[in-house]
Amino acid sequence: MSDQPTDPAAKLEPTVVPVAPTPTPTAIEPTQPAPDAEPRRSSQDKRGGYSWGTGRRKCAVARVRVKPGDGKFLINGREIDSYFGEDRDRKDVVAPLQATNALGKFDVFANVKGGGPSGQAGAVVLGVARALRQADATLEHALRDGGYLTRDSRMVERKKYGQRGARRRFQFSKR
């Protein structure tokens, strides 16, 4: 018995069908916008006239919107005086506006999550500074000199095992 198949159709080779090449364009024509299309809007217009800035401090994250206005300042829908109990935190939050002489010229709306009051105040400061920089690039020098555009990366040190805290140890007894 032979190893060759007995069917003659099994010996047929596959046929190759040639495909016509597609014509390549010699020059790319620029696309023209439709005559009834409206002109391109800036990124600020797409956001409703707001400039956005994100600030982070410790575990707090603040999303801040700034818009030219009469000086309204809302944090999570509340006035700044009712949101922050400490006078220090209230002063810190408006410091970037004071450094740029823009205190009554912008409306500020911030949404803050996480952390405590101090961390949230630091997050709002960075968010306001970034939003002001996006709104007006000429303010960057004053914001950078005041240190408002620098992210404060200090975090709480973790607790270690065999200790009461990050550095505090259990009391040692010699006898």
ZAVEXVEX-273070 format. One record per residue: residue in one letter; x, y, z of N, C-alpha, C in turn. Coordinates in pm, whole numbers, padded with zeros to 5 digits, always signed. Layout:
aXYZXYZXYZ;...
end
This chain:
m+00082-00116+00000+00000+00000+00000+00087+00124+00000;s+00047+00226-00076+00131+00345-00085+00077+00456+00005;d+00166+00552+00037+00128+00664+00124+00060+00776+00046;q+00055+00765-00085-00005+00869-00168-00156+00860-00164;p-00229+00974-00161-00374+00969-00164-00420+00920-00301;t-00526+00846-00302-00576+00790-00427-00667+00886-00500;d-00714+00992-00434-00804+01087-00498-00725+01185-00584;p-00759+01198-00713-00682+01289-00799-00709+01436-00765;a-00823+01471-00702-00853+01610-00669-00766+01660-00554;a-00711+01569-00474-00626+01608-00362-00491+01658-00408;k-00451+01624-00534-00321+01665-00585-00325+01805-00645;l-00442+01869-00653-00450+02002-00712-00379+02105-00626;e-00311+02197-00690-00241+02304-00619-00333+02425-00608;p-00317+02507-00503-00403+02625-00491-00373+02726-00601;t-00476+02793-00646-00458+02892-00751-00448+03031-00688;v-00366+03114-00747-00346+03250-00698-00421+03345-00790;v-00507+03428-00731-00585+03523-00808-00519+03660-00792;p-00476+03724-00902-00412+03856-00889-00515+03963-00851;v-00471+04055-00765-00556+04164-00720-00502+04293-00779;a-00589+04375-00836-00545+04500-00896-00505+04598-00786;p-00391+04665-00800-00348+04761-00698-00439+04884-00699;t-00457+04941-00579-00539+05061-00571-00454+05182-00609;p-00511+05276-00678-00431+05393-00718-00395+05477-00596;t-00271+05522-00589-00226+05607-00478-00236+05752-00521;p-00287+05838-00436-00298+05979-00474-00159+06042-00477;t-00138+06128-00573-00007+06194-00586+00006+06309-00488;a-00103+06376-00458-00100+06487-00364-00222+06476-00273;i-00202+06508-00148-00312+06503-00052-00383+06638-00055;e-00512+06633-00082-00589+06757-00089-00633+06796+00051;p-00617+06924+00090-00663+06964+00223-00815+06961+00228;t-00864+06919+00344-01008+06914+00360-01059+07052+00398;q-01160+07095+00334-01220+07225+00361-01338+07207+00455;p-01352+07293+00555-01469+07280+00642-01595+07316+00565;a-01703+07261+00608-01830+07290+00544-01861+07438+00562;p-01923+07501+00462-01947+07646+00474-02042+07683+00587;d-02129+07590+00628-02223+07622+00735-02170+07584+00873;a-02045+07530+00883-01988+07493+01012-01945+07618+01086;e-01961+07616+01219-01923+07731+01297-01772+07729+01321;p-01711+07844+01345-01565+07848+01363-01522+07772+01488;r-01395+07733+01489-01342+07659+01603-01343+07745+01727;r-01379+07683+01838-01382+07754+01965-01262+07713+02047;s-01217+07801+02133-01104+07769+02219-01147+07667+02324;s-01048+07610+02392-01080+07509+02493-01157+07570+02610;q-01136+07701+02635-01209+07765+02743-01357+07779+02707;d-01387+07804+02580-01526+07814+02538-01596+07680+02550;k-01526+07573+02522-01585+07440+02531-01622+07405+02675;r-01555+07467+02769-01578+07438+02910-01672+07541+02973;g-01744+07614+02893-01839+07711+02946-01775+07837+02998;g-01655+07871+02950-01587+07990+02995-01507+07970+03122;y-01502+07848+03174-01429+07819+03297-01286+07776+03266;s-01198+07806+03358-01063+07751+03358-01056+07652+03473;w-01000+07535+03447-00998+07428+03546-00860+07410+03604;g-00855+07367+03729-00730+07333+03794-00754+07223+03897;t-00662+07129+03905-00673+07020+04001-00563+07035+04104;g-00600+07027+04231-00503+07038+04338-00509+06917+04428;r-00393+06875+04477-00386+06761+04569-00296+06796+04686;r-00334+06750+04804-00254+06768+04925-00292+06657+05021;k-00194+06586+05074-00216+06469+05159-00312+06375+05088;c-00429+06350+05143-00526+06261+05077-00640+06338+05011;a-00633+06470+05010-00742+06552+04956-00718+06583+04808;v-00828+06585+04733-00824+06620+04591-00929+06728+04568;a-00888+06839+04505-00979+06950+04477-00986+06974+04328;r-01107+06981+04276-01130+07020+04136-01187+07161+04139;v-01113+07255+04082-01144+07397+04095-01176+07455+03957;r-01286+07532+03952-01324+07605+03831-01316+07754+03861;v-01258+07830+03769-01244+07973+03785-01302+08040+03662;k-01383+08145+03686-01446+08217+03577-01445+08365+03612;p-01421+08454+03515-01428+08597+03547-01566+08631+03604;g-01566+08705+03714-01692+08736+03780-01673+08840+03889;d-01757+08832+03991-01758+08935+04095-01696+08889+04228;g-01630+08775+04232-01559+08735+04353-01628+08631+04438;k-01724+08557+04382-01793+08452+04457-01695+08336+04480;f-01698+08277+04601-01607+08167+04633-01687+08058+04703;l-01714+07946+04632-01792+07835+04688-01707+07709+04692;i-01713+07639+04804-01645+07511+04819-01750+07408+04853;n-01767+07309+04768-01870+07206+04782-02009+07270+04802;g-02033+07380+04731-02162+07446+04736-02184+07535+04857;r-02082+07550+04942-02094+07633+05062-01997+07749+05055;e-02031+07855+05126-01942+07970+05134-01814+07931+05206;i-01708+08003+05177-01577+07970+05234-01577+07983+05386;d-01651+08082+05441-01653+08103+05586-01724+07989+05659;s-01825+07931+05596-01895+07822+05662-01827+07687+05639;y-01743+07678+05536-01679+07549+05508-01554+07529+05593;f-01468+07630+05598-01345+07619+05677-01364+07689+05811;g-01346+07616+05921-01362+07673+06054-01242+07754+06098;e-01124+07715+06054-01001+07783+06096-00976+07905+06008;d-00938+08015+06071-00908+08137+05997-00785+08117+05907;r-00691+08037+05954-00571+08008+05876-00605+07944+05742;d-00699+07849+05742-00738+07780+05619-00809+07876+05524;r-00893+07964+05577-00962+08062+05493-00863+08156+05426;k-00761+08199+05501-00659+08288+05444-00574+08216+05339;d-00543+08090+05366-00463+08014+05271-00533+07998+05137;v-00663+07976+05141-00738+07947+05019-00745+08070+04928;v-00757+08189+04984-00766+08309+04900-00629+08371+04871;a-00522+08314+04924-00388+08370+04906-00345+08379+04759;p-00370+08278+04672-00331+08293+04532-00404+08409+04463;l-00529+08434+04500-00603+08545+04442-00547+08679+04489;q-00505+08686+04615-00448+08809+04667-00311+08836+04606;a-00233+08731+04583-00099+08748+04527-00103+08801+04384;t-00211+08771+04312-00224+08816+04174-00317+08936+04158;n-00361+08995+04270-00455+09108+04269-00582+09075+04190;a-00633+08954+04208-00752+08909+04136-00861+08868+04233;l-00862+08925+04352-00954+08878+04457-01100+08901+04422;g-01138+09013+04366-01277+09038+04333-01308+09020+04186;k-01214+08965+04110-01230+08958+03964-01272+08821+03912;f-01261+08718+03995-01291+08581+03951-01390+08516+04047;d-01479+08436+03992-01564+08347+04070-01493+08212+04079;v-01488+08154+04197-01418+08028+04219-01517+07926+04273;f-01520+07810+04208-01605+07699+04251-01516+07577+04267;a-01514+07518+04387-01426+07405+04415-01507+07287+04468;n-01472+07169+04423-01526+07045+04478-01408+06970+04540;v-01418+06940+04668-01307+06878+04741-01354+06747+04801;k-01267+06644+04792-01296+06515+04854-01171+06466+04925;g-01192+06393+05032-01083+06326+05103-01008+06417+05197;g-00933+06354+05287-00848+06427+05379-00924+06504+05484;g-00853+06591+05553-00912+06675+05657-00912+06820+05613;p-00948+06909+05704-00958+07051+05667-00827+07112+05616;s-00717+07080+05681-00589+07137+05640-00547+07086+05502;g-00562+06956+05480-00527+06900+05350-00618+06951+05240;q-00746+06968+05271-00839+07021+05172-00807+07165+05137;a-00767+07245+05237-00729+07383+05210-00606+07388+05120;g-00508+07302+05146-00389+07298+05061-00421+07254+04919;a-00515+07161+04904-00555+07115+04771-00626+07226+04695;v-00711+07303+04764-00782+07413+04698-00684+07521+04656;v-00582+07548+04737-00482+07649+04702-00414+07612+04571;l-00369+07487+04558-00302+07445+04435-00398+07447+04317;g-00523+07405+04339-00621+07406+04230-00653+07546+04183;v-00667+07641+04275-00695+07780+04237-00577+07837+04160;a-00456+07810+04206-00337+07862+04137-00327+07806+03995;r-00353+07677+03978-00345+07618+03844-00455+07672+03753;a-00574+07692+03808-00683+07746+03727-00655+07891+03688;l-00599+07970+03779-00564+08109+03746-00457+08113+03638;r-00361+08023+03646-00256+08017+03543-00317+07984+03407;q-00415+07894+03406-00478+07859+03279-00563+07974+03227;a-00627+08049+03317-00710+08161+03275-00626+08276+03219;d-00512+08304+03282-00427+08415+03240-00282+08375+03261;a-00209+08353+03152-00071+08304+03161+00023+08408+03221;t-00016+08536+03220+00073+08638+03276+00079+08632+03428;l-00013+08561+03491-00014+08550+03637+00082+08444+03689;e+00140+08365+03598+00222+08252+03643+00343+08297+03725;h+00405+08407+03688+00525+08452+03759+00492+08484+03905;a+00383+08555+03929+00344+08590+04066+00305+08465+04144;l+00238+08371+04080+00198+08247+04148+00318+08161+04182;r+00414+08156+04089+00533+08074+04113+00619+08135+04223;d+00630+08268+04225+00709+08334+04330+00649+08312+04468;g+00517+08306+04476+00452+08282+04604+00454+08136+04647;g+00494+08046+04557+00500+07904+04588+00365+07835+04578;y+00272+07896+04507+00137+07838+04500+00124+07731+04392;l+00218+07723+04299+00211+07623+04193+00294+07499+04225;t+00349+07491+04344+00430+07377+04384+00347+07279+04463;r+00348+07154+04421+00273+07048+04490+00346+07011+04616;d+00278+07015+04731+00336+06976+04858+00322+06824+04869;s+00432+06753+04857+00428+06607+04847+00437+06538+04982;r+00439+06613+05093+00452+06549+05224+00326+06469+05256;m+00347+06346+05299+00237+06257+05335+00262+06202+05475;v+00160+06142+05532+00173+06082+05664+00259+05956+05652;e+00356+05944+05742+00441+05826+05741+00364+05706+05794;r+00386+05592+05735+00309+05473+05772+00353+05420+05908;k+00260+05353+05975+00289+05286+06102+00366+05159+06072;k+00469+05132+06152+00548+05011+06134+00504+04904+06234;y+00520+04779+06195+00482+04671+06285+00581+04665+06401;g+00533+04621+06518+00617+04615+06637+00634+04749+06705;q+00563+04852+06657+00571+04985+06716+00429+05037+06735;r+00419+05143+06817+00287+05202+06840+00246+05296+06727;g+00341+05350+06654+00312+05444+06546+00423+05440+06443;a+00437+05551+06369+00541+05556+06267+00680+05557+06330;r+00696+05636+06438+00825+05644+06506+00816+05601+06652;r+00700+05617+06713+00681+05586+06854+00689+05436+06876;r+00763+05398+06979+00778+05256+07009+00711+05225+07141;f+00690+05098+07168+00636+05057+07297+00742+05085+07404;q+00696+05109+07527+00788+05144+07635+00881+05025+07663;f+01009+05059+07676+01110+04957+07701+01130+04943+07851;s+01130+04819+07901+01154+04794+08042+01280+04709+08054;k+01378+04762+08126+01503+04689+08139+01488+04572+08235;r+01406+04588+08339+01386+04481+08439+01242+04449+08454;
end
